[in-house]
Amino acid sequence: MVFEHKLGELMEKSIVFENAPEQHIYAKIIYHVSNLGLLVLIMGFILYIFGVLTPLVPLEELPKYWSLSLTQFLEKTGAPTGWRWTAMLGYGDVIPFLGVTILASVTFVCFLALLFSFLQRGAKVLAFIAAMELFFILISASNLIQISH
C-alpha cells in the first residue's frame, strides 16, 4: 500500500498529460450534436403525443399492430423503410426519426471535423484514417452494400 502511494505521487509529479486539440474538438461536437439530437427527438415525440402533427399510424390503433411481423406491419401501416422516412417528416410518428438520425450522425460529424483538423496541421496518416472512417460510414448509411443472412 505504501509502495502504491509513493508510486502514485511519483507519477503525478513526473507525468503531465494534455489532451490533443482534436480530443477537445471531438468532445465539443459530441456534446452539442448529442444535445441537439435529444432535443429534436424529445420535441418530435411531444408533437406526436399531443397530436400537433397527424401520425402515420394513429396512437389509438398502435396496439393492434404490436403482434404483427415486420412485413405485416409495413404492409398494413405503410410505414417507411430505408431513407423513405425523409419524405414523410410531416407525420408526427415519423418526425422523431430526425432526432435519431442526428444522434446517429455524431460520429460522422466528429470524423469530418477531425479530417479537416488533421489536414490543417499536416497529419496525413491521421487524415487518411479519418477519411476512410468517413467513407465507410457513408457506405453503411447509404445502404449501397447489402448483406443478407
DSSP file with accessible surface (Angstrom, degrees, kcal/mol):
  #  RESIDUE AA STRUCTURE BP1 BP2  ACC     N-H-->O    O-->H-N    N-H-->O    O-->H-N    TCO  KAPPA ALPHA  PHI   PSI    X-CA   Y-CA   Z-CA
    1    1 A M     >        0   0  182      0, 0.0     4,-2.0     0, 0.0     5,-0.1   0.000 360.0 360.0 360.0 -42.3    0.0    0.0    0.0
    2    2 A V  H  >  +     0   0  100      2,-0.2     4,-2.6     1,-0.2     5,-0.2   0.915 360.0  51.7 -65.5 -40.9    2.8    2.4    0.9
    3    3 A F  H  > S+     0   0  150      1,-0.2     4,-2.7     2,-0.2    -1,-0.2   0.922 109.9  48.7 -61.2 -44.5    4.6    1.5   -2.4
    4    4 A E  H  > S+     0   0  130      1,-0.2     4,-2.5     2,-0.2    -1,-0.2   0.889 110.9  50.9 -62.6 -40.2    1.5    2.2   -4.4
    5    5 A H  H  X S+     0   0  118     -4,-2.0     4,-2.2     2,-0.2    -2,-0.2   0.935 112.9  44.6 -63.3 -46.3    1.0    5.5   -2.7
    6    6 A K  H  X S+     0   0  135     -4,-2.6     4,-2.4     2,-0.2    -2,-0.2   0.891 113.0  51.6 -66.4 -38.7    4.7    6.6   -3.4
    7    7 A L  H  X S+     0   0   75     -4,-2.7     4,-2.6    -5,-0.2    -1,-0.2   0.919 109.4  50.7 -63.3 -41.8    4.4    5.3   -6.9
    8    8 A G  H  X S+     0   0   26     -4,-2.5     4,-2.3     2,-0.2    -2,-0.2   0.909 110.7  48.3 -61.5 -43.2    1.2    7.4   -7.4
    9    9 A E  H  X S+     0   0   79     -4,-2.2     4,-1.7     2,-0.2    -1,-0.2   0.915 111.8  49.9 -63.6 -41.6    2.9   10.5   -6.0
   10   10 A L  H  X S+     0   0  109     -4,-2.4     4,-1.9     1,-0.2    -2,-0.2   0.920 111.4  48.4 -63.4 -42.8    5.9   10.0   -8.3
   11   11 A M  H  X S+     0   0   93     -4,-2.6     4,-2.3     1,-0.2    -1,-0.2   0.892 108.6  53.7 -66.3 -39.0    3.7    9.5  -11.4
   12   12 A E  H  < S+     0   0  159     -4,-2.3    -1,-0.2     1,-0.2    -2,-0.2   0.868 113.7  43.0 -63.1 -35.0    1.7   12.6  -10.5
   13   13 A K  H  < S+     0   0  167     -4,-1.7    -1,-0.2    -5,-0.2    -2,-0.2   0.815 121.2  38.5 -80.1 -30.3    4.9   14.7  -10.4
   14   14 A S  H  < S+     0   0   81     -4,-1.9     2,-0.6    -5,-0.2    -2,-0.2   0.675 104.6  67.3 -99.4 -19.1    6.5   13.2  -13.5
   15   15 A I     <  -     0   0   97     -4,-2.3     2,-0.6    -5,-0.2    -1,-0.1  -0.913  53.1-177.3-110.8 121.3    3.7   12.8  -15.9
   16   16 A V        -     0   0  123     -2,-0.6     2,-0.5     2,-0.0    -3,-0.0  -0.975  12.4-164.0-113.5 119.2    1.9   15.8  -17.4
   17   17 A F        +     0   0  153     -2,-0.6     2,-0.4     2,-0.0    -2,-0.0  -0.910   9.4 179.7-111.2 126.8   -0.9   14.7  -19.7
   18   18 A E        -     0   0  162     -2,-0.5     2,-0.2     0, 0.0    -2,-0.0  -0.984  27.5-122.2-123.1 138.6   -2.5   17.1  -22.1
   19   19 A N        -     0   0   77     -2,-0.4     5,-0.0     1,-0.1    -2,-0.0  -0.533  32.2-110.1 -74.4 144.5   -5.3   16.2  -24.4
   20   20 A A    >>  -     0   0   41     -2,-0.2     4,-1.2     1,-0.1     3,-1.1  -0.372  28.4-113.2 -68.2 151.5   -4.7   16.8  -28.1
   21   21 A P  H 3> S+     0   0   88      0, 0.0     4,-2.1     0, 0.0     3,-0.2   0.859 117.5  60.7 -56.0 -33.8   -6.7   19.6  -29.6
   22   22 A E  H 3> S+     0   0   12      1,-0.2     4,-2.9     2,-0.2     5,-0.2   0.837  98.0  57.4 -64.4 -31.7   -8.6   17.1  -31.7
   23   23 A Q  H <> S+     0   0   97     -3,-1.1     4,-2.4     2,-0.2    -1,-0.2   0.893 106.8  48.6 -65.9 -36.5   -9.9   15.5  -28.5
   24   24 A H  H  X S+     0   0  100     -4,-1.2     4,-2.5     2,-0.2    -2,-0.2   0.910 112.3  48.6 -67.6 -42.1  -11.4   18.8  -27.4
   25   25 A I  H  X S+     0   0   58     -4,-2.1     4,-2.5     2,-0.2     5,-0.2   0.948 112.4  48.8 -60.4 -48.3  -13.0   19.2  -30.8
   26   26 A Y  H  X S+     0   0   67     -4,-2.9     4,-2.6     1,-0.2    -2,-0.2   0.930 112.3  48.2 -58.1 -46.5  -14.4   15.7  -30.7
   27   27 A A  H  X S+     0   0   57     -4,-2.4     4,-2.5     1,-0.2    -1,-0.2   0.904 111.2  49.8 -64.9 -41.4  -15.8   16.2  -27.2
   28   28 A K  H  X S+     0   0  138     -4,-2.5     4,-2.7     2,-0.2     5,-0.3   0.910 112.0  48.1 -64.0 -41.9  -17.4   19.5  -28.1
   29   29 A I  H  X>S+     0   0   28     -4,-2.5     4,-2.9     2,-0.2     5,-0.5   0.936 111.3  49.8 -64.7 -46.1  -19.1   18.1  -31.1
   30   30 A I  H  X5S+     0   0   65     -4,-2.6     4,-2.0    -5,-0.2     5,-0.3   0.939 113.2  48.0 -56.6 -46.1  -20.3   15.1  -29.2
   31   31 A Y  H  X5S+     0   0  146     -4,-2.5     4,-1.9    -5,-0.2    -2,-0.2   0.958 118.6  37.0 -60.5 -52.3  -21.7   17.3  -26.5
   32   32 A H  H  X5S+     0   0  119     -4,-2.7     4,-2.3     2,-0.2    -2,-0.2   0.924 119.5  44.8 -72.8 -44.4  -23.5   19.8  -28.9
   33   33 A V  H  X5S+     0   0   26     -4,-2.9     4,-2.9    -5,-0.3    -1,-0.2   0.903 113.7  51.3 -69.7 -37.6  -24.7   17.4  -31.5
   34   34 A S  H  X<S+     0   0   31     -4,-2.0     4,-2.6    -5,-0.5    -1,-0.2   0.925 111.3  47.6 -63.6 -43.6  -26.0   14.9  -28.9
   35   35 A N  H  X S+     0   0   72     -4,-1.9     4,-2.5    -5,-0.3    -2,-0.2   0.910 112.4  49.5 -63.4 -41.1  -27.9   17.6  -27.1
   36   36 A L  H  X S+     0   0   88     -4,-2.3     4,-2.7     2,-0.2     5,-0.2   0.936 111.4  49.4 -62.2 -45.9  -29.4   18.8  -30.4
   37   37 A G  H  X S+     0   0    0     -4,-2.9     4,-2.6     1,-0.2    -2,-0.2   0.914 112.0  47.6 -60.5 -43.5  -30.4   15.2  -31.3
   38   38 A L  H  X S+     0   0   80     -4,-2.6     4,-2.8     2,-0.2     5,-0.2   0.909 111.6  50.9 -64.7 -40.6  -32.0   14.6  -27.9
   39   39 A L  H  X S+     0   0  100     -4,-2.5     4,-2.9     2,-0.2     5,-0.2   0.943 112.7  45.3 -62.1 -46.8  -33.8   18.0  -28.2
   40   40 A V  H  X S+     0   0   34     -4,-2.7     4,-2.8     2,-0.2    59,-0.3   0.910 113.5  50.8 -64.0 -41.1  -35.2   17.1  -31.6
   41   41 A L  H  X S+     0   0   50     -4,-2.6     4,-2.3    -5,-0.2    -2,-0.2   0.945 113.8  43.7 -62.1 -46.4  -36.1   13.6  -30.5
   42   42 A I  H  X S+     0   0   96     -4,-2.8     4,-2.6     2,-0.2    -2,-0.2   0.927 114.8  48.7 -66.8 -43.9  -38.0   14.9  -27.5
   43   43 A M  H  X S+     0   0   94     -4,-2.9     4,-2.6    -5,-0.2    -1,-0.2   0.913 111.6  50.2 -64.0 -40.8  -39.7   17.7  -29.4
   44   44 A G  H  X S+     0   0    3     -4,-2.8     4,-1.9    -5,-0.2    -1,-0.2   0.912 111.0  49.1 -61.9 -40.8  -40.7   15.3  -32.1
   45   45 A F  H  X S+     0   0  118     -4,-2.3     4,-3.2    -5,-0.2     5,-0.2   0.914 110.3  50.7 -65.9 -41.0  -42.2   12.9  -29.5
   46   46 A I  H  X S+     0   0   68     -4,-2.6     4,-2.4     1,-0.2     6,-0.3   0.928 109.3  50.9 -62.7 -43.3  -44.1   15.7  -27.9
   47   47 A L  H  <>S+     0   0   51     -4,-2.6     5,-1.5     1,-0.2     6,-1.3   0.880 114.4  45.8 -60.9 -35.8  -45.5   16.8  -31.2
   48   48 A Y  H ><5S+     0   0   27     -4,-1.9     3,-1.2    44,-0.3    -2,-0.2   0.959 113.4  46.3 -71.0 -51.7  -46.6   13.2  -31.8
   49   49 A I  H 3<5S+     0   0   68     -4,-3.2    -2,-0.2     1,-0.3    -3,-0.2   0.886 115.7  45.1 -62.4 -41.1  -48.1   12.5  -28.3
   50   50 A F  T 3<5S-     0   0  155     -4,-2.4    -1,-0.3    -5,-0.2    -2,-0.2   0.426 110.2-120.5 -87.7   4.1  -50.1   15.8  -28.2
   51   51 A G  T < 5 +     0   0   50     -3,-1.2    -3,-0.2    -4,-0.2    -4,-0.1   0.716  68.3 138.0  70.3  21.3  -51.3   15.3  -31.8
   52   52 A V  S   <S+     0   0   97     -5,-1.5     2,-0.4    -6,-0.3    -4,-0.2   0.904  76.6  36.8 -63.9 -40.0  -49.8   18.6  -33.1
   53   53 A L  S    S-     0   0   49     -6,-1.3    -2,-0.1    38,-0.0    -1,-0.1  -0.937  98.6-112.9-111.9 136.2  -48.8   16.6  -36.2
   54   54 A T        -     0   0  107     -2,-0.4    38,-1.6    36,-0.3    39,-0.2  -0.459  35.8-129.4 -65.9 130.2  -51.1   13.9  -37.6
   55   55 A P        -     0   0   29      0, 0.0    -1,-0.1     0, 0.0    36,-0.0  -0.465   6.7-132.8 -81.2 154.7  -49.4   10.4  -37.2
   56   56 A L  S    S+     0   0   37      1,-0.3    -2,-0.0    -2,-0.1    23,-0.0   0.912 107.3  32.3 -65.9 -44.0  -49.0    7.9  -39.9
   57   57 A V  S    S-     0   0    6     -3,-0.0    -1,-0.3    21,-0.0     5,-0.1  -0.962 100.5-122.2-114.0 112.2  -50.3    5.3  -37.5
   58   58 A P    >>  -     0   0   34      0, 0.0     3,-1.2     0, 0.0     4,-1.0  -0.252  18.0-123.9 -56.2 140.2  -52.8    6.8  -35.1
   59   59 A L  G >4 S+     0   0   74      1,-0.3     3,-0.7     2,-0.2   -10,-0.0   0.866 110.1  53.6 -55.2 -40.9  -51.8    6.3  -31.5
   60   60 A E  G 34 S+     0   0  157      1,-0.2    -1,-0.3     2,-0.1     4,-0.2   0.755 109.6  49.0 -71.0 -19.9  -55.0    4.5  -30.5
   61   61 A E  G X4 S+     0   0   71     -3,-1.2     3,-1.1     1,-0.2     4,-0.5   0.628  86.8  89.9 -89.8 -14.4  -54.6    2.0  -33.4
   62   62 A L  G XX S+     0   0   43     -4,-1.0     3,-1.9    -3,-0.7     4,-0.6   0.871  76.7  60.8 -55.5 -43.2  -51.0    1.2  -32.5
   63   63 A P  G >4 S+     0   0   65      0, 0.0     3,-1.0     0, 0.0     4,-0.4   0.832  96.4  61.1 -58.1 -29.8  -51.7   -1.7  -30.1
   64   64 A K  G <4 S+     0   0  131     -3,-1.1     3,-0.2     1,-0.2    -2,-0.2   0.698 105.1  49.0 -71.9 -14.2  -53.4   -3.7  -32.8
   65   65 A Y  G X4 S+     0   0   30     -3,-1.9     3,-1.4    -4,-0.5    -1,-0.2   0.549  85.3  89.5 -96.9  -9.3  -50.1   -3.8  -34.8
   66   66 A W  T << S+     0   0  182     -3,-1.0    -1,-0.1    -4,-0.6    -2,-0.1   0.814  87.3  48.9 -60.8 -33.6  -47.9   -4.9  -31.9
   67   67 A S  T 3  S+     0   0  112     -4,-0.4    -1,-0.3    -3,-0.2    -2,-0.1   0.537  91.4 103.3 -86.6  -4.1  -48.3   -8.6  -32.6
   68   68 A L  S <  S-     0   0   44     -3,-1.4     2,-0.1     1,-0.1    -3,-0.0  -0.403  75.3-112.6 -78.1 153.9  -47.6   -8.3  -36.4
   69   69 A S     >  -     0   0   58      1,-0.1     4,-2.9    -2,-0.1     5,-0.2  -0.329  37.4-102.3 -71.7 168.1  -44.4   -9.3  -38.0
   70   70 A L  H  > S+     0   0  124      1,-0.2     4,-2.7     2,-0.2     5,-0.2   0.926 123.0  51.3 -60.7 -44.5  -42.3   -6.5  -39.5
   71   71 A T  H  > S+     0   0   90      1,-0.2     4,-2.1     2,-0.2    -1,-0.2   0.929 112.9  45.0 -59.5 -44.9  -43.5   -7.4  -43.1
   72   72 A Q  H  > S+     0   0   87      2,-0.2     4,-2.6     1,-0.2     5,-0.2   0.906 112.0  52.4 -66.2 -41.8  -47.2   -7.4  -42.0
   73   73 A F  H  X S+     0   0   55     -4,-2.9     4,-2.2     1,-0.2     6,-0.4   0.934 110.6  47.2 -59.5 -46.9  -46.7   -4.1  -40.0
   74   74 A L  H  X S+     0   0   47     -4,-2.7     4,-1.8    -5,-0.2     5,-0.3   0.895 113.1  49.4 -63.2 -39.9  -45.2   -2.4  -43.0
   75   75 A E  H  < S+     0   0  149     -4,-2.1    -2,-0.2    -5,-0.2    -1,-0.2   0.928 116.0  40.9 -63.8 -46.2  -47.9   -3.6  -45.3
   76   76 A K  H  < S+     0   0  137     -4,-2.6    -2,-0.2     1,-0.2    -1,-0.2   0.804 125.4  32.9 -77.0 -30.1  -50.8   -2.6  -43.1
   77   77 A T  H  < S-     0   0   19     -4,-2.2    -1,-0.2    -5,-0.2    -2,-0.2   0.670  90.9-132.2-101.4 -21.5  -49.4    0.8  -42.0
   78   78 A G     <  +     0   0   44     -4,-1.8    -4,-0.1    -5,-0.3    -3,-0.1   0.743  42.5 174.1  72.4  21.6  -47.5    2.0  -45.0
   79   79 A A        -     0   0   21     -6,-0.4    -1,-0.2    -5,-0.3     2,-0.1  -0.323  33.0-107.3 -62.9 143.3  -44.6    2.8  -42.7
   80   80 A P        -     0   0   23      0, 0.0     2,-0.3     0, 0.0    -1,-0.1  -0.364  30.2-159.3 -73.9 151.1  -41.4    3.9  -44.5
   81   81 A T    >   -     0   0   60     -2,-0.1     3,-1.9    -7,-0.0     4,-0.1  -0.872  58.0  -2.4-122.3 162.1  -38.3    1.8  -44.8
   82   82 A G  G >  S-     0   0   50     -2,-0.3     3,-0.5     1,-0.3    61,-0.1  -0.326 130.0 -26.2  59.5-137.3  -34.8    2.9  -45.6
   83   83 A W  G >  S+     0   0  128      1,-0.2     3,-1.7     2,-0.1     4,-0.3   0.341 110.3 102.5 -91.5   7.6  -34.4    6.6  -46.2
   84   84 A R  G X   +     0   0  162     -3,-1.9     3,-1.4     1,-0.3     4,-0.3   0.719  64.2  76.7 -64.5 -19.0  -38.1    7.0  -47.3
   85   85 A W  G X  S+     0   0   23     -3,-0.5     3,-1.8     1,-0.3    -1,-0.3   0.786  79.2  71.7 -62.0 -25.1  -39.0    8.4  -44.0
   86   86 A T  G X  S+     0   0   71     -3,-1.7     3,-0.6     1,-0.3    -1,-0.3   0.791  95.5  51.6 -64.7 -25.1  -37.3   11.7  -45.0
   87   87 A A  G <  S+     0   0   91     -3,-1.4    -1,-0.3    -4,-0.3     3,-0.2   0.521 108.3  54.1 -85.0  -4.7  -40.2   12.3  -47.4
   88   88 A M  G X   +     0   0   43     -3,-1.8     3,-1.9    -4,-0.3    -1,-0.2  -0.002  63.2 124.4-118.2  27.2  -42.7   11.7  -44.6
   89   89 A L  T <   +     0   0   54     -3,-0.6    -1,-0.1     1,-0.3     6,-0.1   0.609  61.7  75.2 -67.8  -7.3  -41.5   14.2  -41.9
   90   90 A G  T 3  S+     0   0   57     -3,-0.2     2,-0.4     4,-0.1    -1,-0.3   0.594  78.5  90.7 -78.9  -7.6  -44.9   15.8  -41.8
   91   91 A Y  S X> S-     0   0   92     -3,-1.9     4,-2.1     1,-0.1     3,-1.2  -0.718  77.3-135.8 -92.2 139.2  -46.2   12.9  -39.8
   92   92 A G  T 34 S+     0   0    0    -38,-1.6   -44,-0.3    -2,-0.4   -43,-0.1   0.782 104.0  48.3 -64.0 -30.6  -46.0   13.0  -36.0
   93   93 A D  T 34 S+     0   0   32    -39,-0.2    -1,-0.3     1,-0.1     4,-0.1   0.523 113.7  47.8 -90.2  -1.8  -44.7    9.4  -35.6
   94   94 A V  T X4 S+     0   0    3     -3,-1.2     3,-2.1    -6,-0.2     4,-0.4   0.767  93.7  72.9-102.5 -32.1  -42.0    9.9  -38.3
   95   95 A I  T >X S+     0   0   35     -4,-2.1     3,-1.8     1,-0.3     4,-0.7   0.817  85.3  66.1 -60.5 -29.7  -40.5   13.2  -37.2
   96   96 A P  H 3> S+     0   0   18      0, 0.0     4,-1.8     0, 0.0     3,-0.5   0.794  86.6  73.0 -62.0 -20.9  -38.8   11.7  -34.1
   97   97 A F  H <> S+     0   0   84     -3,-2.1     4,-2.7     1,-0.2    -2,-0.2   0.825  87.4  63.1 -58.3 -30.1  -36.6    9.8  -36.7
   98   98 A L  H <> S+     0   0   62     -3,-1.8     4,-2.3    -4,-0.4    -1,-0.2   0.921 102.7  47.4 -61.8 -42.9  -34.9   13.1  -37.3
   99   99 A G  H  X S+     0   0    0     -4,-0.7     4,-2.5    -3,-0.5    -2,-0.2   0.909 111.7  50.3 -63.9 -40.9  -33.7   13.2  -33.7
  100  100 A V  H  X S+     0   0   78     -4,-1.8     4,-2.6     1,-0.2    -2,-0.2   0.914 110.0  51.2 -62.8 -40.6  -32.5    9.6  -34.0
  101  101 A T  H  X S+     0   0   40     -4,-2.7     4,-1.3     2,-0.2    -2,-0.2   0.904 108.7  50.4 -64.8 -40.8  -30.7   10.5  -37.2
  102  102 A I  H  < S+     0   0   30     -4,-2.3     3,-0.5     2,-0.2     4,-0.4   0.941 111.8  48.1 -62.1 -44.6  -28.9   13.4  -35.6
  103  103 A L  H >< S+     0   0   55     -4,-2.5     3,-1.1     1,-0.2     4,-0.3   0.904 111.5  50.3 -62.3 -40.2  -27.8   11.2  -32.8
  104  104 A A  H 3< S+     0   0   78     -4,-2.6     4,-0.4     1,-0.2     3,-0.4   0.734 105.0  59.1 -70.1 -20.5  -26.6    8.6  -35.2
  105  105 A S  T 3X S+     0   0   38     -4,-1.3     4,-2.7    -3,-0.5     5,-0.3   0.499  75.9  96.0 -87.8  -1.8  -24.6   11.2  -37.2
  106  106 A V  H <> S+     0   0   13     -3,-1.1     4,-2.6    -4,-0.4     5,-0.2   0.920  85.0  47.7 -55.5 -48.2  -22.5   12.3  -34.2
  107  107 A T  H  > S+     0   0   64     -3,-0.4     4,-2.7    -4,-0.3    -1,-0.2   0.920 111.7  50.5 -61.4 -42.5  -19.6   10.0  -35.2
  108  108 A F  H  > S+     0   0   50     -4,-0.4     4,-2.3     2,-0.2    -1,-0.2   0.940 111.5  47.3 -60.9 -47.3  -19.7   11.2  -38.8
  109  109 A V  H  X S+     0   0   51     -4,-2.7     4,-2.3     1,-0.2    -1,-0.2   0.916 112.4  50.9 -62.3 -41.1  -19.7   14.9  -37.8
  110  110 A C  H  X S+     0   0    0     -4,-2.6     4,-2.6    -5,-0.3    -2,-0.2   0.939 111.6  45.9 -62.0 -48.2  -16.8   14.3  -35.4
  111  111 A F  H  X S+     0   0   35     -4,-2.7     4,-2.6     2,-0.2    -1,-0.2   0.855 109.8  55.1 -66.7 -32.2  -14.7   12.5  -38.0
  112  112 A L  H  X S+     0   0   63     -4,-2.3     4,-1.9    -5,-0.2    -1,-0.2   0.941 110.7  45.1 -63.9 -44.6  -15.4   15.2  -40.6
  113  113 A A  H  X S+     0   0   27     -4,-2.3     4,-2.2     1,-0.2    -2,-0.2   0.905 113.0  51.2 -65.0 -40.4  -14.1   17.8  -38.1
  114  114 A L  H  X S+     0   0   15     -4,-2.6     4,-3.2     2,-0.2     5,-0.3   0.898 105.3  56.5 -63.5 -40.4  -11.1   15.6  -37.3
  115  115 A L  H  X S+     0   0   27     -4,-2.6     4,-2.5     1,-0.2    -1,-0.2   0.949 110.4  43.5 -56.4 -49.4  -10.3   15.2  -41.0
  116  116 A F  H  X S+     0   0  128     -4,-1.9     4,-2.3     1,-0.2    -1,-0.2   0.893 114.2  50.9 -65.9 -36.6  -10.1   19.0  -41.5
  117  117 A S  H  X S+     0   0   16     -4,-2.2     4,-1.8     2,-0.2    -2,-0.2   0.925 111.7  46.8 -66.0 -44.3   -8.1   19.4  -38.3
  118  118 A F  H  <>S+     0   0   23     -4,-3.2     5,-2.4     1,-0.2     4,-0.5   0.894 113.1  49.2 -64.7 -40.9   -5.6   16.7  -39.4
  119  119 A L  H ><5S+     0   0   99     -4,-2.5     3,-0.8    -5,-0.3    -2,-0.2   0.906 108.3  54.9 -63.6 -39.4   -5.3   18.2  -42.9
  120  120 A Q  H 3<5S+     0   0  172     -4,-2.3    -2,-0.2     1,-0.3    -1,-0.2   0.882 113.4  39.9 -63.8 -37.7   -4.8   21.7  -41.4
  121  121 A R  T 3<5S-     0   0  144     -4,-1.8    -1,-0.3    -5,-0.1    -2,-0.2   0.410 115.7-112.4 -95.1   4.6   -1.8   20.5  -39.2
  122  122 A G  T < 5 +     0   0   49     -3,-0.8     2,-1.6    -4,-0.5    -3,-0.2   0.693  63.7 148.9  79.5  19.5   -0.4   18.2  -41.9
  123  123 A A     >< +     0   0   19     -5,-2.4     4,-2.4     1,-0.2    -1,-0.2  -0.623  17.2 173.2 -86.7  82.2   -1.1   14.9  -40.2
  124  124 A K  H  > S+     0   0  172     -2,-1.6     4,-2.5     1,-0.2    -1,-0.2   0.869  71.3  50.1 -64.7 -40.3   -1.5   13.0  -43.5
  125  125 A V  H  > S+     0   0  109      2,-0.2     4,-2.4     1,-0.2    -1,-0.2   0.940 113.9  45.4 -66.1 -44.8   -1.8    9.5  -42.0
  126  126 A L  H  > S+     0   0   69      1,-0.2     4,-2.5     2,-0.2    -2,-0.2   0.887 112.2  52.2 -66.0 -36.9   -4.4   10.6  -39.4
  127  127 A A  H  X S+     0   0    5     -4,-2.4     4,-2.6     2,-0.2    -2,-0.2   0.911 108.9  50.8 -64.1 -40.1   -6.3   12.5  -42.2
  128  128 A F  H  X S+     0   0  129     -4,-2.5     4,-2.5     2,-0.2    -2,-0.2   0.928 110.4  48.7 -62.8 -43.7   -6.3    9.3  -44.3
  129  129 A I  H  X S+     0   0   84     -4,-2.4     4,-2.3     2,-0.2    -2,-0.2   0.926 112.5  48.1 -62.8 -44.1   -7.6    7.2  -41.4
  130  130 A A  H  X S+     0   0    1     -4,-2.5     4,-2.4     1,-0.2    -1,-0.2   0.912 111.0  51.3 -62.7 -40.5  -10.4    9.8  -40.7
  131  131 A A  H  X S+     0   0   38     -4,-2.6     4,-2.5     1,-0.2    -2,-0.2   0.904 109.6  50.0 -64.1 -39.6  -11.2    9.9  -44.5
  132  132 A M  H  X S+     0   0   65     -4,-2.5     4,-2.5     2,-0.2     5,-0.2   0.904 109.2  51.6 -65.8 -40.7  -11.5    6.1  -44.5
  133  133 A E  H  X S+     0   0   86     -4,-2.3     4,-2.3     1,-0.2    -2,-0.2   0.934 111.0  48.1 -59.2 -46.0  -13.8    6.2  -41.5
  134  134 A L  H  X S+     0   0   11     -4,-2.4     4,-2.6     1,-0.2    -2,-0.2   0.910 109.8  53.2 -61.9 -42.0  -16.0    8.7  -43.2
  135  135 A F  H  X S+     0   0  107     -4,-2.5     4,-2.6     1,-0.2    -2,-0.2   0.944 111.5  44.5 -58.7 -48.6  -16.0    6.6  -46.4
  136  136 A F  H  X S+     0   0  116     -4,-2.5     4,-2.4     1,-0.2    -1,-0.2   0.865 111.8  52.7 -69.6 -33.3  -17.2    3.5  -44.5
  137  137 A I  H  X S+     0   0   44     -4,-2.3     4,-2.7    -5,-0.2    -1,-0.2   0.939 112.0  46.3 -64.3 -45.1  -19.8    5.4  -42.5
  138  138 A L  H  X S+     0   0   96     -4,-2.6     4,-2.2     2,-0.2    -2,-0.2   0.911 112.0  50.0 -64.2 -42.1  -21.2    6.9  -45.8
  139  139 A I  H  X>S+     0   0   35     -4,-2.6     5,-1.0    -5,-0.2     4,-0.8   0.928 113.5  46.7 -62.0 -43.2  -21.2    3.5  -47.5
  140  140 A S  H ><5S+     0   0   93     -4,-2.4     3,-0.7     1,-0.2    -2,-0.2   0.930 114.5  45.9 -64.8 -44.9  -23.0    1.9  -44.5
  141  141 A A  H 3<5S+     0   0   47     -4,-2.7    -1,-0.2     1,-0.2    -2,-0.2   0.817 107.7  57.6 -70.1 -28.9  -25.6    4.7  -44.2
  142  142 A S  H 3<5S-     0   0   49     -4,-2.2    -1,-0.2    -5,-0.2    -2,-0.2   0.689  97.7-137.8 -76.0 -17.8  -26.3    4.7  -48.0
  143  143 A N  T <<5 +     0   0   85     -4,-0.8    -3,-0.1    -3,-0.7    -2,-0.1   0.774  59.8 136.3  65.7  25.7  -27.3    1.1  -47.9
  144  144 A L      < +     0   0  133     -5,-1.0     2,-0.6     1,-0.1    -4,-0.1   0.831  64.4  53.9 -71.0 -33.0  -25.3    0.5  -51.1
  145  145 A I  S    S-     0   0  114     -6,-0.6     2,-0.5    -5,-0.0    -1,-0.1  -0.920  74.6-174.2-105.1 119.7  -23.8   -2.7  -49.8
  146  146 A Q        -     0   0  144     -2,-0.6     2,-0.5     2,-0.0    -6,-0.0  -0.962   7.9-167.9-118.4 129.4  -26.4   -5.1  -48.6
  147  147 A I        -     0   0  146     -2,-0.5     2,-0.3     0, 0.0    -2,-0.0  -0.968   8.9-163.4-115.4 124.4  -25.6   -8.4  -46.8
  148  148 A S              0   0  112     -2,-0.5    -2,-0.0     1,-0.0     0, 0.0  -0.784 360.0 360.0-107.0 155.5  -28.4  -10.9  -46.3
  149  149 A H              0   0  234     -2,-0.3    -1,-0.0     0, 0.0     0, 0.0  -0.565 360.0 360.0 -88.2 360.0  -28.4  -13.8  -44.0
